[in-house]
Amino acid sequence: MTRRPGQQGQPEQPGRPGRPDDPPDAAPPPDDAPAPAAGHPGTAPTAGHPGTASAPAARDTERPPAAPDTERPPADPGTDPSPEEPDARPSPEEVAARRREFAALLEAFRDTAVLVPLRDGGWLTADFGGIRWILAFSDESALARYAVARDETDREWTYQTVLGAKLLDVAVPEAGVPCGVALDAADGPEHAVLLPPVTGIVPDAFAVDNVDHARQGGAPR
């Protein structure tokens, strides 16, 4: 029997392949078969599973195996795995602060003279959302920005100076349809102000959210 290099002088262990006590029909391993890696027990072929004798790579033996899926509880199909979003509703304190801020803005508007452009013998208006809006502007710069947005800078813009209270208390009732005031409409949502025909802004008889007004058919008197 041919010994492998480096194995001479080692006592033979019974029961190993290729030893004299093997049964007659057991074939000795070929001379060029690789010797098992020392210090790596469990790399020999397992009974009933041929072809598994190759030793695992060192990186596999040094890294602990991943935890089985049974250790992690399954997700409840009735719950949303995404993180909870903060409540977008304002707190009562925020609502109260916004109401105070709007009340101060409304009072300032009523006491301020604004510019109302003239168009076709009357004030410039725009119908949107079932409401007629009287277009008013804080100053000539705000009116000029509106002209640029409308691409109407080549025309002459004439206007009247009207007190805000007169627009809400007189012009709105005379409109004949649900009517509000839009201040600086070209300045975007951060700066433009809408004063819709609701209770607390226009006379109650012309507020679209007034219960008695709704019972009368929803049209201003």
C-alpha positions as CSV (number, residue, x, y, z in Angstrom):
1,M,0.0,0.0,0.0
2,T,1.3,3.4,-0.9
3,R,1.5,5.9,1.9
4,R,1.0,9.6,1.5
5,P,4.0,12.0,2.0
6,G,4.3,13.0,5.6
7,Q,2.2,10.0,6.8
8,Q,5.0,7.5,7.3
9,G,5.5,6.2,10.8
10,Q,1.9,7.1,11.8
11,P,0.0,4.1,13.4
12,E,-2.9,2.9,11.4
13,Q,-6.3,3.3,12.9
14,P,-8.8,0.5,12.4
15,G,-11.9,1.2,10.5
16,R,-10.3,3.8,8.1
17,P,-10.6,3.3,4.3
18,G,-7.7,1.5,2.7
19,R,-6.5,-0.3,6.0
20,P,-6.0,-4.0,6.2
21,D,-9.0,-4.6,8.3
22,D,-11.4,-3.2,5.6
23,P,-13.8,-5.7,4.1
24,P,-12.5,-7.4,0.9
25,D,-14.9,-5.5,-1.4
26,A,-13.9,-2.1,-0.1
27,A,-11.8,-0.3,-2.7
28,P,-8.8,1.7,-1.4
29,P,-8.8,5.4,-2.0
30,P,-6.9,6.6,-5.0
31,D,-3.4,7.8,-4.5
32,D,-4.1,11.3,-5.7
33,A,-7.2,11.8,-3.4
34,P,-6.8,14.9,-1.2
35,A,-6.1,14.2,2.4
36,P,-8.7,15.5,4.9
37,A,-7.9,18.9,6.3
38,A,-6.5,18.7,9.8
39,G,-8.4,20.5,12.5
40,H,-11.7,20.5,10.6
41,P,-13.8,17.6,12.0
42,G,-17.0,16.8,10.3
43,T,-15.8,17.3,6.8
44,A,-16.0,13.6,5.9
45,P,-18.9,12.4,3.7
46,T,-22.1,11.9,5.6
47,A,-23.8,8.6,5.2
48,G,-26.4,8.8,2.5
49,H,-25.1,12.1,1.2
50,P,-22.3,11.6,-1.3
51,G,-20.3,14.5,-2.6
52,T,-20.4,16.6,0.7
53,A,-16.8,15.8,1.7
54,S,-15.3,19.1,0.7
55,A,-14.5,21.3,3.7
56,P,-16.4,24.6,3.9
57,A,-14.5,27.8,3.1
58,A,-12.9,29.5,6.1
59,R,-15.2,32.5,5.9
60,D,-18.2,30.3,6.3
61,T,-16.9,28.5,9.4
62,E,-15.8,31.8,11.0
63,R,-19.1,33.6,10.4
64,P,-22.0,32.5,12.7
65,P,-25.0,31.1,10.8
66,A,-28.0,33.4,10.3
67,A,-30.8,33.2,12.7
68,P,-33.6,31.0,11.4
69,D,-36.8,32.6,10.4
70,T,-38.6,30.9,13.2
71,E,-36.9,33.2,15.7
72,R,-38.6,36.3,14.2
73,P,-42.3,36.4,14.7
74,P,-44.3,36.7,11.5
75,A,-45.7,40.1,10.6
76,D,-49.3,40.6,11.4
77,P,-51.2,40.9,8.1
78,G,-53.6,43.3,9.6
79,T,-51.0,45.9,10.6
80,D,-49.0,48.3,8.5
81,P,-45.2,47.6,8.8
82,S,-44.3,51.1,7.9
83,P,-43.4,53.5,10.7
84,E,-46.3,55.5,12.1
85,E,-46.7,58.9,10.6
86,P,-47.2,61.8,13.0
87,D,-50.7,63.1,13.3
88,A,-51.2,65.9,10.7
89,R,-54.1,67.4,12.5
90,P,-53.3,70.7,14.3
91,S,-53.6,70.7,18.1
92,P,-56.3,72.8,19.8
93,E,-53.7,75.3,20.7
94,E,-52.6,75.6,17.1
95,V,-56.2,76.1,15.9
96,A,-56.7,78.8,18.5
97,A,-53.5,80.6,17.4
98,R,-54.4,80.5,13.8
99,R,-57.8,81.9,14.5
100,R,-56.3,84.8,16.4
101,E,-53.9,85.4,13.6
102,F,-56.6,85.4,11.0
103,A,-58.8,87.7,13.1
104,A,-55.9,90.2,13.4
105,L,-55.4,90.0,9.6
106,L,-59.1,90.5,8.9
107,E,-59.2,93.5,11.2
108,A,-56.2,95.1,9.5
109,F,-57.8,94.5,6.1
110,R,-61.0,96.2,7.1
111,D,-59.1,99.3,8.2
112,T,-56.8,99.4,5.1
113,A,-57.5,101.1,1.7
114,V,-56.7,98.7,-1.1
115,L,-56.5,99.0,-4.9
116,V,-59.4,97.5,-6.9
117,P,-58.8,97.5,-10.7
118,L,-61.6,98.7,-13.0
119,R,-62.7,96.5,-15.9
120,D,-65.7,96.9,-18.3
121,G,-67.4,99.6,-16.1
122,G,-67.0,97.7,-12.8
123,W,-64.5,96.2,-10.5
124,L,-62.3,93.4,-11.6
125,T,-63.7,90.0,-10.5
126,A,-63.1,86.4,-11.2
127,D,-65.5,83.4,-10.7
128,F,-64.0,80.3,-9.1
129,G,-65.5,77.5,-7.1
130,G,-69.0,78.8,-7.3
131,I,-67.9,82.2,-5.8
132,R,-67.3,85.6,-7.3
133,W,-64.1,87.1,-6.1
134,I,-63.4,90.8,-6.1
135,L,-59.7,91.2,-6.9
136,A,-57.9,93.7,-4.6
137,F,-54.3,94.6,-4.2
138,S,-52.2,96.0,-1.4
139,D,-50.3,98.4,-3.6
140,E,-49.2,99.2,-7.1
141,S,-46.4,96.6,-7.0
142,A,-48.8,93.8,-6.2
143,L,-51.0,95.0,-9.0
144,A,-48.0,95.0,-11.4
145,R,-47.2,91.4,-10.4
146,Y,-50.7,90.4,-11.3
147,A,-50.4,92.2,-14.7
148,V,-47.2,90.3,-15.4
149,A,-48.8,87.0,-14.4
150,R,-51.7,87.7,-16.7
151,D,-49.4,88.8,-19.5
152,E,-51.2,92.1,-19.7
153,T,-48.4,94.6,-19.0
154,D,-49.1,96.4,-22.3
155,R,-52.5,97.6,-21.2
156,E,-53.4,100.5,-18.9
157,W,-54.5,99.5,-15.5
158,T,-56.9,101.9,-13.8
159,Y,-58.1,101.3,-10.3
160,Q,-60.0,102.7,-7.3
161,T,-58.9,103.0,-3.8
162,V,-61.5,101.3,-1.5
163,L,-61.5,100.6,2.2
164,G,-61.5,96.9,2.9
165,A,-64.6,97.2,5.2
166,K,-66.6,98.7,2.3
167,L,-65.7,95.7,0.1
168,L,-66.9,93.2,2.7
169,D,-69.9,95.1,4.0
170,V,-71.2,96.8,0.9
171,A,-69.7,95.4,-2.3
172,V,-70.3,91.7,-1.3
173,P,-74.0,92.2,-0.6
174,E,-74.5,94.1,-3.8
175,A,-72.9,91.3,-6.0
176,G,-76.1,89.3,-6.1
177,V,-74.2,86.0,-6.0
178,P,-71.9,84.4,-3.3
179,C,-69.0,86.8,-3.3
180,G,-65.7,87.2,-1.4
181,V,-62.5,89.2,-1.8
182,A,-59.1,87.9,-3.0
183,L,-56.1,90.1,-1.9
184,D,-52.9,90.0,-3.9
185,A,-54.0,86.9,-6.0
186,A,-50.7,86.7,-7.9
187,D,-48.5,86.4,-4.9
188,G,-49.0,82.7,-4.3
189,P,-50.5,80.8,-1.3
190,E,-47.8,82.2,1.1
191,H,-48.9,85.8,0.7
192,A,-52.2,85.9,-1.1
193,V,-55.3,86.2,1.2
194,L,-58.8,84.9,0.5
195,L,-61.7,86.3,2.3
196,P,-64.6,83.9,1.5
197,P,-68.3,84.7,2.1
198,V,-68.6,83.0,5.4
199,T,-69.9,84.0,8.9
200,G,-67.5,86.4,10.6
201,I,-66.1,87.8,7.4
202,V,-69.2,89.1,5.5
203,P,-72.6,90.0,6.8
204,D,-74.4,86.9,8.1
205,A,-77.3,87.3,5.6
206,F,-74.8,86.8,2.8
207,A,-72.6,84.0,4.3
208,V,-72.9,80.7,2.5
209,D,-72.4,78.8,5.7
210,N,-75.4,80.5,7.4
211,V,-78.1,78.0,8.2
212,D,-81.0,80.5,7.6
213,H,-79.3,81.6,4.4
214,A,-79.1,77.9,3.2
215,R,-82.8,77.4,3.9
216,Q,-83.7,80.3,1.7
217,G,-82.0,78.6,-1.3
218,G,-78.4,79.6,-0.9
219,A,-78.7,82.9,-2.8
220,P,-77.9,86.3,-1.3
221,R,-80.8,88.6,-0.9
